[in-house]
Amino acid sequence: MVSAGAARVTRIAAAARGYRPGMAEQERLEAIQAVVDRVTSWQDGATEGTVTEELRRGAREAGVDLSDDEVARLADVIEDRHGAVDAAEVLSAG
């Protein structure tokens, strides 16, 4: 069984490598979750717009395409919750 910490490290490492175009949905969600986790970890006190900018930057670095709507939904939840955010849950609610 893989620990949660090991799974997170795997996701972050995969995001750092970038993903190929046409990636499977599960791979895409893992990359997005790694970006969300990174942004969530420091977002308290960030100026308005910073979360959105960092989500876009992280997605670009991970090789993931996020629509403006997806970025806005993720940013809203990150800013509102001030805690753990499940990217798959947020994106599936849209």
C-alpha positions, 0 to 999 in steps of 0.5 A: 500500500502506498502512503498518502505522502508517497502518492503526493510526492509521485503526483508532484514529480509527475507534474514537474515532468509535465504531461503529454498532450492527450493524457488520460483524464486520471493523469490530468487530474493528478497533475491538476491536484499537484498544482492545486496542492502547491498553490493551496500551501501558500495562498493565505495572504496572497493578493487577489489574482495571485492564486489565479496566476499561480494556477495558470503558471502551474498548469502550464508547467505541468503541461495541463490545459485548464479553461478560464472557467476551471481556473476560476472555479479552482481559485474561488474554492482555494480562496474560500476554503483556506485548506485542502481542496479536491480538484476532481471534486471541484471540476466535476461540480461544474 
